[in-house]
Amino acid sequence: MSKLKIGIIGCGNIANTKHLPNLAKFADRAEVVAFCDIDEQKAIDTKEKYGTPDAKVFTDYRELIKLDLDAVHVCTPNRSHSEISVAAMKAGCNVMCEKPMAINTEEAKAMVDAAKETGKLLTIGYQNRFRVDTLALKQMAVDGDLGEIYMAKAHALRRRGIPTWGVFTNKFEQGGGPLIDIGTHALDITLWVMDNYKPVSVLGSTYDYLGTTLEGPAQGTPMHWDPKTYEVEDSAFGFIRFENGATVFLESAWALNTIEQKQAMTTVYGTKAGAAMEFPLGEAQSTIKRLVVNTVVGGRPTEFEPDVSERGPASADLIFNYPGAETECKVWLDALEGKGEIVVKPEEAFAVTQILEAIYKSAETGEAVYL
């Protein structure tokens, strides 16, 4: 079988630290033959590291999608996710789009519609679904071990972790701050475990107290930021009610005066049992997580921990470590080869975007948003 031909649109950090390193692990199945970035030198440098000898370089994605490609990976700022993904699908390409799906519901719906109209595969880069702990929790939910999950908390908290590379603090390019950046991961795994995608009302609040008044670590370090150019929220919180009566509390922050730091993690409360994703004791911000299940046995409350330790070495660089990304890549290649289905479906990612947009709208108006 010939190798899958992949194109990369956007040759910045997420392409070079997540997508391309993991595609390289499956070099016997896929090859990257085209690279696009508005900064041509970035595309050239990335092509030299990850591309085939004859890989092509572009500065306009419209030229790249004219090639005969099996799929493109959209790794651009959030503002252009929908435009590029829709155009790529209409040009005959399957699409892996980095999270979040889009900056608003209208653009997310355009992506869902394009996938239906063209019959092309569309998935979103929520690699945290593929972590060992997330998969174990999902299986417990599927098996009915938790009962009905009627309440959950989606956690995406950093104490001081404002990303200053790329355009993360640029509201026009990204559409928001930690809510749309890391809150989206926590909300995705929470809704997936609950299998609940029918929100009916959202109440939200956003704050920019710390981002616009404080500075991060020393200048020149990855997390240093300039409050004068900070344009997005530094924390955001949402309370979501669903059609079946369930509720979810979402907490997200890049900068918050807290000692509790949880990122891309969830706590769920079911009628039979509850479960919480935690860091190993004394290992805050570790790439390895633990899953603590609480239930009642013989009339007595009890807790246990399934074995959810990640297999293989973890990067020492916690900033650019993506547990689950290798499995995400494998599942994507399997789907492209017709050997399996995508796990992150467009309609599910649409619900995440719908809720995120509603939190922002509620925070702006001071009123609940009804969906």
DRENLO-777637 format. One record per residue (C-alpha): residue number from 1; residue in one letter; z negated, x negated, y negated. Coordinates in steps of 0.02 Angstrom, whole numbers. Layout:
// DRENLO-777637
<node k="NUM" r="a" z="Z" x="X" y="Y"/>
...
***
This chain:
// DRENLO-777637
<node k="1" r="m" z="0" x="0" y="0"/>
<node k="2" r="s" z="47" x="-67" y="-171"/>
<node k="3" r="k" z="-90" x="-102" y="-297"/>
<node k="4" r="l" z="-137" x="27" y="-428"/>
<node k="5" r="k" z="-72" x="-19" y="-600"/>
<node k="6" r="i" z="-203" x="1" y="-736"/>
<node k="7" r="g" z="-191" x="-7" y="-926"/>
<node k="8" r="i" z="-339" x="-40" y="-1042"/>
<node k="9" r="i" z="-343" x="41" y="-1213"/>
<node k="10" r="g" z="-477" x="-40" y="-1320"/>
<node k="11" r="c" z="-523" x="-220" y="-1278"/>
<node k="12" r="g" z="-697" x="-228" y="-1352"/>
<node k="13" r="n" z="-868" x="-245" y="-1275"/>
<node k="14" r="i" z="-870" x="-98" y="-1153"/>
<node k="15" r="a" z="-701" x="-148" y="-1081"/>
<node k="16" r="n" z="-753" x="-330" y="-1060"/>
<node k="17" r="t" z="-929" x="-302" y="-994"/>
<node k="18" r="k" z="-909" x="-147" y="-886"/>
<node k="19" r="h" z="-733" x="-88" y="-845"/>
<node k="20" r="l" z="-639" x="-250" y="-819"/>
<node k="21" r="p" z="-774" x="-348" y="-725"/>
<node k="22" r="n" z="-789" x="-205" y="-602"/>
<node k="23" r="l" z="-602" x="-180" y="-582"/>
<node k="24" r="a" z="-594" x="-367" y="-544"/>
<node k="25" r="k" z="-707" x="-336" y="-393"/>
<node k="26" r="f" z="-567" x="-230" y="-319"/>
<node k="27" r="a" z="-424" x="-349" y="-355"/>
<node k="28" r="d" z="-349" x="-308" y="-184"/>
<node k="29" r="r" z="-328" x="-126" y="-239"/>
<node k="30" r="a" z="-294" x="-128" y="-425"/>
<node k="31" r="e" z="-219" x="-242" y="-557"/>
<node k="32" r="v" z="-228" x="-230" y="-746"/>
<node k="33" r="v" z="-51" x="-244" y="-813"/>
<node k="34" r="a" z="-69" x="-186" y="-994"/>
<node k="35" r="f" z="-193" x="-212" y="-1135"/>
<node k="36" r="c" z="-201" x="-127" y="-1305"/>
<node k="37" r="d" z="-310" x="-155" y="-1457"/>
<node k="38" r="i" z="-282" x="-135" y="-1643"/>
<node k="39" r="d" z="-341" x="-316" y="-1652"/>
<node k="40" r="e" z="-199" x="-403" y="-1560"/>
<node k="41" r="q" z="-299" x="-561" y="-1529"/>
<node k="42" r="k" z="-432" x="-461" y="-1436"/>
<node k="43" r="a" z="-297" x="-390" y="-1323"/>
<node k="44" r="i" z="-222" x="-562" y="-1294"/>
<node k="45" r="d" z="-391" x="-641" y="-1254"/>
<node k="46" r="t" z="-437" x="-500" y="-1135"/>
<node k="47" r="k" z="-267" x="-509" y="-1050"/>
<node k="48" r="e" z="-289" x="-696" y="-1021"/>
<node k="49" r="k" z="-455" x="-665" y="-934"/>
<node k="50" r="y" z="-419" x="-508" y="-832"/>
<node k="51" r="g" z="-232" x="-473" y="-833"/>
<node k="52" r="t" z="-89" x="-511" y="-716"/>
<node k="53" r="p" z="20" x="-658" y="-769"/>
<node k="54" r="d" z="153" x="-539" y="-837"/>
<node k="55" r="a" z="32" x="-413" y="-914"/>
<node k="56" r="k" z="91" x="-338" y="-1077"/>
<node k="57" r="v" z="-4" x="-331" y="-1242"/>
<node k="58" r="f" z="6" x="-191" y="-1370"/>
<node k="59" r="t" z="-74" x="-142" y="-1534"/>
<node k="60" r="d" z="-17" x="40" y="-1522"/>
<node k="61" r="y" z="-77" x="142" y="-1372"/>
<node k="62" r="r" z="79" x="251" y="-1385"/>
<node k="63" r="e" z="183" x="105" y="-1327"/>
<node k="64" r="l" z="66" x="63" y="-1182"/>
<node k="65" r="i" z="70" x="239" y="-1108"/>
<node k="66" r="k" z="260" x="229" y="-1098"/>
<node k="67" r="l" z="239" x="108" y="-953"/>
<node k="68" r="d" z="237" x="165" y="-772"/>
<node k="69" r="l" z="48" x="162" y="-746"/>
<node k="70" r="d" z="-65" x="245" y="-619"/>
<node k="71" r="a" z="-209" x="258" y="-743"/>
<node k="72" r="v" z="-275" x="203" y="-911"/>
<node k="73" r="h" z="-454" x="167" y="-960"/>
<node k="74" r="v" z="-494" x="228" y="-1135"/>
<node k="75" r="c" z="-624" x="109" y="-1208"/>
<node k="76" r="t" z="-605" x="143" y="-1393"/>
<node k="77" r="p" z="-729" x="211" y="-1522"/>
<node k="78" r="n" z="-777" x="393" y="-1492"/>
<node k="79" r="r" z="-667" x="462" y="-1630"/>
<node k="80" r="s" z="-507" x="423" y="-1535"/>
<node k="81" r="h" z="-560" x="470" y="-1358"/>
<node k="82" r="s" z="-479" x="641" y="-1359"/>
<node k="83" r="e" z="-319" x="594" y="-1448"/>
<node k="84" r="i" z="-282" x="448" y="-1333"/>
<node k="85" r="s" z="-337" x="535" y="-1172"/>
<node k="86" r="v" z="-231" x="689" y="-1206"/>
<node k="87" r="a" z="-79" x="585" y="-1250"/>
<node k="88" r="a" z="-100" x="477" y="-1095"/>
<node k="89" r="m" z="-112" x="625" y="-978"/>
<node k="90" r="k" z="41" x="705" y="-1056"/>
<node k="91" r="a" z="132" x="540" y="-1031"/>
<node k="92" r="g" z="91" x="546" y="-845"/>
<node k="93" r="c" z="-64" x="437" y="-834"/>
<node k="94" r="n" z="-230" x="476" y="-751"/>
<node k="95" r="v" z="-374" x="440" y="-869"/>
<node k="96" r="m" z="-545" x="359" y="-856"/>
<node k="97" r="c" z="-620" x="387" y="-1029"/>
<node k="98" r="e" z="-780" x="300" y="-1080"/>
<node k="99" r="k" z="-926" x="410" y="-1129"/>
<node k="100" r="p" z="-952" x="518" y="-1227"/>
<node k="101" r="m" z="-805" x="631" y="-1187"/>
<node k="102" r="a" z="-768" x="668" y="-1371"/>
<node k="103" r="i" z="-855" x="684" y="-1540"/>
<node k="104" r="n" z="-849" x="875" y="-1538"/>
<node k="105" r="t" z="-819" x="1025" y="-1428"/>
<node k="106" r="e" z="-644" x="1060" y="-1495"/>
<node k="107" r="e" z="-582" x="887" y="-1447"/>
<node k="108" r="a" z="-670" x="892" y="-1279"/>
<node k="109" r="k" z="-587" x="1059" y="-1239"/>
<node k="110" r="a" z="-418" x="982" y="-1280"/>
<node k="111" r="m" z="-451" x="851" y="-1147"/>
<node k="112" r="v" z="-503" x="981" y="-1017"/>
<node k="113" r="d" z="-348" x="1084" y="-1057"/>
<node k="114" r="a" z="-233" x="933" y="-1045"/>
<node k="115" r="a" z="-301" x="889" y="-874"/>
<node k="116" r="k" z="-269" x="1065" y="-812"/>
<node k="117" r="e" z="-96" x="1074" y="-887"/>
<node k="118" r="t" z="-36" x="905" y="-824"/>
<node k="119" r="g" z="-128" x="900" y="-658"/>
<node k="120" r="k" z="-186" x="724" y="-698"/>
<node k="121" r="l" z="-358" x="658" y="-654"/>
<node k="122" r="l" z="-480" x="646" y="-798"/>
<node k="123" r="t" z="-655" x="576" y="-780"/>
<node k="124" r="i" z="-786" x="512" y="-902"/>
<node k="125" r="g" z="-883" x="348" y="-889"/>
<node k="126" r="y" z="-1055" x="412" y="-843"/>
<node k="127" r="q" z="-1096" x="269" y="-725"/>
<node k="128" r="n" z="-1280" x="315" y="-714"/>
<node k="129" r="r" z="-1238" x="454" y="-592"/>
<node k="130" r="f" z="-1197" x="317" y="-467"/>
<node k="131" r="r" z="-1363" x="225" y="-473"/>
<node k="132" r="v" z="-1461" x="228" y="-311"/>
<node k="133" r="d" z="-1607" x="324" y="-388"/>
<node k="134" r="t" z="-1493" x="455" y="-468"/>
<node k="135" r="l" z="-1398" x="482" y="-305"/>
<node k="136" r="a" z="-1562" x="501" y="-209"/>
<node k="137" r="l" z="-1627" x="629" y="-333"/>
<node k="138" r="k" z="-1463" x="724" y="-330"/>
<node k="139" r="q" z="-1468" x="731" y="-140"/>
<node k="140" r="m" z="-1645" x="799" y="-143"/>
<node k="141" r="a" z="-1587" x="935" y="-262"/>
<node k="142" r="v" z="-1436" x="976" y="-153"/>
<node k="143" r="d" z="-1545" x="983" y="3"/>
<node k="144" r="g" z="-1663" x="1105" y="-82"/>
<node k="145" r="d" z="-1813" x="988" y="-74"/>
<node k="146" r="l" z="-1855" x="1021" y="-257"/>
<node k="147" r="g" z="-1828" x="1208" y="-253"/>
<node k="148" r="e" z="-1761" x="1283" y="-413"/>
<node k="149" r="i" z="-1767" x="1159" y="-557"/>
<node k="150" r="y" z="-1821" x="1263" y="-705"/>
<node k="151" r="m" z="-1876" x="1126" y="-826"/>
<node k="152" r="a" z="-1821" x="947" y="-857"/>
<node k="153" r="k" z="-1838" x="806" y="-982"/>
<node k="154" r="a" z="-1692" x="691" y="-1020"/>
<node k="155" r="h" z="-1752" x="520" y="-1081"/>
<node k="156" r="a" z="-1655" x="396" y="-1187"/>
<node k="157" r="l" z="-1785" x="301" y="-1288"/>
<node k="158" r="r" z="-1781" x="126" y="-1360"/>
<node k="159" r="r" z="-1919" x="54" y="-1468"/>
<node k="160" r="r" z="-1804" x="-62" y="-1567"/>
<node k="161" r="g" z="-1631" x="-63" y="-1492"/>
<node k="162" r="i" z="-1499" x="-23" y="-1621"/>
<node k="163" r="p" z="-1330" x="-91" y="-1560"/>
<node k="164" r="t" z="-1251" x="-188" y="-1702"/>
<node k="165" r="w" z="-1092" x="-248" y="-1616"/>
<node k="166" r="g" z="-938" x="-140" y="-1627"/>
<node k="167" r="v" z="-949" x="16" y="-1736"/>
<node k="168" r="f" z="-1104" x="100" y="-1665"/>
<node k="169" r="t" z="-1184" x="131" y="-1835"/>
<node k="170" r="n" z="-1022" x="196" y="-1912"/>
<node k="171" r="k" z="-1032" x="387" y="-1916"/>
<node k="172" r="f" z="-845" x="414" y="-1941"/>
<node k="173" r="e" z="-797" x="310" y="-1790"/>
<node k="174" r="q" z="-937" x="363" y="-1673"/>
<node k="175" r="g" z="-986" x="538" y="-1729"/>
<node k="176" r="g" z="-1172" x="497" y="-1722"/>
<node k="177" r="g" z="-1303" x="375" y="-1664"/>
<node k="178" r="p" z="-1419" x="367" y="-1512"/>
<node k="179" r="l" z="-1393" x="550" y="-1466"/>
<node k="180" r="i" z="-1207" x="531" y="-1435"/>
<node k="181" r="d" z="-1225" x="352" y="-1372"/>
<node k="182" r="i" z="-1370" x="348" y="-1248"/>
<node k="183" r="g" z="-1434" x="527" y="-1255"/>
<node k="184" r="t" z="-1269" x="578" y="-1177"/>
<node k="185" r="h" z="-1309" x="476" y="-1019"/>
<node k="186" r="a" z="-1483" x="552" y="-999"/>
<node k="187" r="l" z="-1417" x="728" y="-1025"/>
<node k="188" r="d" z="-1274" x="701" y="-903"/>
<node k="189" r="i" z="-1383" x="647" y="-757"/>
<node k="190" r="t" z="-1508" x="786" y="-795"/>
<node k="191" r="l" z="-1377" x="925" y="-794"/>
<node k="192" r="w" z="-1296" x="849" y="-639"/>
<node k="193" r="v" z="-1459" x="848" y="-540"/>
<node k="194" r="m" z="-1495" x="1026" y="-598"/>
<node k="195" r="d" z="-1314" x="1080" y="-569"/>
<node k="196" r="n" z="-1332" x="1183" y="-726"/>
<node k="197" r="y" z="-1191" x="1189" y="-853"/>
<node k="198" r="k" z="-1218" x="1355" y="-941"/>
<node k="199" r="p" z="-1319" x="1323" y="-1101"/>
<node k="200" r="v" z="-1353" x="1475" y="-1210"/>
<node k="201" r="s" z="-1455" x="1407" y="-1356"/>
<node k="202" r="v" z="-1498" x="1239" y="-1432"/>
<node k="203" r="l" z="-1629" x="1186" y="-1560"/>
<node k="204" r="g" z="-1620" x="1008" y="-1624"/>
<node k="205" r="s" z="-1689" x="882" y="-1747"/>
<node k="206" r="t" z="-1624" x="712" y="-1803"/>
<node k="207" r="y" z="-1709" x="574" y="-1905"/>
<node k="208" r="d" z="-1655" x="416" y="-1994"/>
<node k="209" r="y" z="-1821" x="350" y="-2056"/>
<node k="210" r="l" z="-1818" x="181" y="-1969"/>
<node k="211" r="g" z="-1634" x="139" y="-1965"/>
<node k="212" r="t" z="-1616" x="156" y="-2153"/>
<node k="213" r="t" z="-1779" x="72" y="-2205"/>
<node k="214" r="l" z="-1817" x="-65" y="-2078"/>
<node k="215" r="e" z="-1723" x="-215" y="-2011"/>
<node k="216" r="g" z="-1712" x="-263" y="-1829"/>
<node k="217" r="p" z="-1748" x="-433" y="-1753"/>
<node k="218" r="a" z="-1697" x="-593" y="-1843"/>
<node k="219" r="q" z="-1523" x="-600" y="-1919"/>
<node k="220" r="g" z="-1397" x="-667" y="-1795"/>
<node k="221" r="t" z="-1481" x="-587" y="-1644"/>
<node k="222" r="p" z="-1395" x="-442" y="-1553"/>
<node k="223" r="m" z="-1513" x="-306" y="-1616"/>
<node k="224" r="h" z="-1521" x="-354" y="-1801"/>
<node k="225" r="w" z="-1460" x="-217" y="-1916"/>
<node k="226" r="d" z="-1437" x="-193" y="-2103"/>
<node k="227" r="p" z="-1520" x="-33" y="-2168"/>
<node k="228" r="k" z="-1398" x="-29" y="-2313"/>
<node k="229" r="t" z="-1251" x="2" y="-2197"/>
<node k="230" r="y" z="-1340" x="113" y="-2072"/>
<node k="231" r="e" z="-1251" x="283" y="-2068"/>
<node k="232" r="v" z="-1314" x="378" y="-1915"/>
<node k="233" r="e" z="-1477" x="448" y="-1849"/>
<node k="234" r="d" z="-1602" x="329" y="-1769"/>
<node k="235" r="s" z="-1679" x="466" y="-1662"/>
<node k="236" r="a" z="-1634" x="642" y="-1606"/>
<node k="237" r="f" z="-1719" x="777" y="-1504"/>
<node k="238" r="g" z="-1657" x="938" y="-1429"/>
<node k="239" r="f" z="-1724" x="1089" y="-1337"/>
<node k="240" r="i" z="-1593" x="1177" y="-1232"/>
<node k="241" r="r" z="-1606" x="1346" y="-1145"/>
<node k="242" r="f" z="-1488" x="1396" y="-1005"/>
<node k="243" r="e" z="-1417" x="1558" y="-940"/>
<node k="244" r="n" z="-1533" x="1560" y="-790"/>
<node k="245" r="g" z="-1688" x="1533" y="-898"/>
<node k="246" r="a" z="-1705" x="1346" y="-866"/>
<node k="247" r="t" z="-1746" x="1229" y="-1009"/>
<node k="248" r="v" z="-1712" x="1045" y="-1047"/>
<node k="249" r="f" z="-1796" x="936" y="-1176"/>
<node k="250" r="l" z="-1688" x="789" y="-1230"/>
<node k="251" r="e" z="-1762" x="638" y="-1320"/>
<node k="252" r="s" z="-1655" x="496" y="-1385"/>
<node k="253" r="a" z="-1687" x="350" y="-1500"/>
<node k="254" r="w" z="-1627" x="178" y="-1543"/>
<node k="255" r="a" z="-1779" x="146" y="-1652"/>
<node k="256" r="l" z="-1943" x="238" y="-1627"/>
<node k="257" r="n" z="-2125" x="192" y="-1644"/>
<node k="258" r="t" z="-2167" x="216" y="-1461"/>
<node k="259" r="i" z="-2225" x="109" y="-1316"/>
<node k="260" r="e" z="-2131" x="218" y="-1192"/>
<node k="261" r="q" z="-1953" x="160" y="-1167"/>
<node k="262" r="k" z="-1844" x="256" y="-1047"/>
<node k="263" r="q" z="-1656" x="250" y="-1049"/>
<node k="264" r="a" z="-1535" x="354" y="-944"/>
<node k="265" r="m" z="-1680" x="429" y="-849"/>
<node k="266" r="t" z="-1739" x="605" y="-809"/>
<node k="267" r="t" z="-1893" x="701" y="-756"/>
<node k="268" r="v" z="-1867" x="864" y="-664"/>
<node k="269" r="y" z="-1986" x="1005" y="-621"/>
<node k="270" r="g" z="-1942" x="1119" y="-475"/>
<node k="271" r="t" z="-2026" x="1262" y="-385"/>
<node k="272" r="k" z="-2056" x="1154" y="-230"/>
<node k="273" r="a" z="-2073" x="979" y="-303"/>
<node k="274" r="g" z="-2048" x="874" y="-457"/>
<node k="275" r="a" z="-1980" x="699" y="-481"/>
<node k="276" r="a" z="-1980" x="567" y="-616"/>
<node k="277" r="m" z="-1877" x="411" y="-641"/>
<node k="278" r="e" z="-1991" x="268" y="-689"/>
<node k="279" r="f" z="-1985" x="80" y="-713"/>
<node k="280" r="p" z="-2081" x="-25" y="-587"/>
<node k="281" r="l" z="-2257" x="-55" y="-653"/>
<node k="282" r="g" z="-2257" x="-196" y="-777"/>
<node k="283" r="e" z="-2067" x="-205" y="-785"/>
<node k="284" r="a" z="-2019" x="-102" y="-938"/>
<node k="285" r="q" z="-1831" x="-104" y="-970"/>
<node k="286" r="s" z="-1796" x="-175" y="-797"/>
<node k="287" r="t" z="-1625" x="-140" y="-723"/>
<node k="288" r="i" z="-1718" x="-80" y="-567"/>
<node k="289" r="k" z="-1797" x="92" y="-570"/>
<node k="290" r="r" z="-1915" x="188" y="-458"/>
<node k="291" r="l" z="-1914" x="371" y="-414"/>
<node k="292" r="v" z="-2082" x="458" y="-397"/>
<node k="293" r="v" z="-2083" x="627" y="-311"/>
<node k="294" r="n" z="-2233" x="743" y="-325"/>
<node k="295" r="t" z="-2263" x="893" y="-213"/>
<node k="296" r="v" z="-2398" x="981" y="-113"/>
<node k="297" r="v" z="-2432" x="944" y="71"/>
<node k="298" r="g" z="-2565" x="1039" y="166"/>
<node k="299" r="g" z="-2626" x="1117" y="5"/>
<node k="300" r="r" z="-2654" x="948" y="-78"/>
<node k="301" r="p" z="-2551" x="868" y="-218"/>
<node k="302" r="t" z="-2465" x="711" y="-157"/>
<node k="303" r="e" z="-2337" x="584" y="-218"/>
<node k="304" r="f" z="-2212" x="473" y="-129"/>
<node k="305" r="e" z="-2073" x="354" y="-177"/>
<node k="306" r="p" z="-1903" x="354" y="-90"/>
<node k="307" r="d" z="-1823" x="182" y="-73"/>
<node k="308" r="v" z="-1706" x="175" y="-221"/>
<node k="309" r="s" z="-1702" x="-12" y="-252"/>
<node k="310" r="e" z="-1532" x="-71" y="-312"/>
<node k="311" r="r" z="-1437" x="-179" y="-189"/>
<node k="312" r="g" z="-1369" x="-346" y="-247"/>
<node k="313" r="p" z="-1413" x="-457" y="-395"/>
<node k="314" r="a" z="-1442" x="-381" y="-566"/>
<node k="315" r="s" z="-1382" x="-467" y="-724"/>
<node k="316" r="a" z="-1512" x="-561" y="-822"/>
<node k="317" r="d" z="-1433" x="-489" y="-979"/>
<node k="318" r="l" z="-1512" x="-316" y="-991"/>
<node k="319" r="i" z="-1408" x="-270" y="-1144"/>
<node k="320" r="f" z="-1244" x="-271" y="-1049"/>
<node k="321" r="n" z="-1299" x="-220" y="-876"/>
<node k="322" r="y" z="-1226" x="-62" y="-802"/>
<node k="323" r="p" z="-1310" x="-11" y="-639"/>
<node k="324" r="g" z="-1196" x="108" y="-545"/>
<node k="325" r="a" z="-1036" x="46" y="-628"/>
<node k="326" r="e" z="-967" x="-40" y="-473"/>
<node k="327" r="t" z="-986" x="119" y="-370"/>
<node k="328" r="e" z="-912" x="219" y="-513"/>
<node k="329" r="c" z="-760" x="105" y="-510"/>
<node k="330" r="k" z="-740" x="120" y="-321"/>
<node k="331" r="v" z="-751" x="310" y="-327"/>
<node k="332" r="w" z="-620" x="312" y="-465"/>
<node k="333" r="l" z="-500" x="201" y="-367"/>
<node k="334" r="d" z="-528" x="308" y="-212"/>
<node k="335" r="a" z="-479" x="463" y="-311"/>
<node k="336" r="l" z="-324" x="378" y="-380"/>
<node k="337" r="e" z="-273" x="334" y="-202"/>
<node k="338" r="g" z="-304" x="511" y="-141"/>
<node k="339" r="k" z="-453" x="458" y="-34"/>
<node k="340" r="g" z="-584" x="561" y="-123"/>
<node k="341" r="e" z="-626" x="667" y="-275"/>
<node k="342" r="i" z="-689" x="618" y="-445"/>
<node k="343" r="v" z="-876" x="645" y="-466"/>
<node k="344" r="v" z="-886" x="666" y="-654"/>
<node k="345" r="k" z="-780" x="819" y="-685"/>
<node k="346" r="p" z="-706" x="860" y="-858"/>
<node k="347" r="e" z="-791" x="1030" y="-865"/>
<node k="348" r="e" z="-961" x="949" y="-838"/>
<node k="349" r="a" z="-933" x="819" y="-973"/>
<node k="350" r="f" z="-875" x="959" y="-1088"/>
<node k="351" r="a" z="-1045" x="1045" y="-1070"/>
<node k="352" r="v" z="-1132" x="883" y="-1119"/>
<node k="353" r="t" z="-1025" x="868" y="-1276"/>
<node k="354" r="q" z="-1055" x="1052" y="-1315"/>
<node k="355" r="i" z="-1244" x="1026" y="-1312"/>
<node k="356" r="l" z="-1239" x="863" y="-1412"/>
<node k="357" r="e" z="-1135" x="945" y="-1548"/>
<node k="358" r="a" z="-1255" x="1093" y="-1552"/>
<node k="359" r="i" z="-1405" x="977" y="-1575"/>
<node k="360" r="y" z="-1321" x="895" y="-1724"/>
<node k="361" r="k" z="-1274" x="1065" y="-1797"/>
<node k="362" r="s" z="-1449" x="1134" y="-1772"/>
<node k="363" r="a" z="-1526" x="981" y="-1854"/>
<node k="364" r="e" z="-1409" x="1001" y="-2002"/>
<node k="365" r="t" z="-1439" x="1187" y="-2028"/>
<node k="366" r="g" z="-1620" x="1198" y="-1973"/>
<node k="367" r="e" z="-1577" x="1344" y="-1860"/>
<node k="368" r="a" z="-1549" x="1369" y="-1674"/>
<node k="369" r="v" z="-1368" x="1365" y="-1615"/>
<node k="370" r="y" z="-1314" x="1501" y="-1493"/>
<node k="371" r="l" z="-1172" x="1458" y="-1374"/>
***
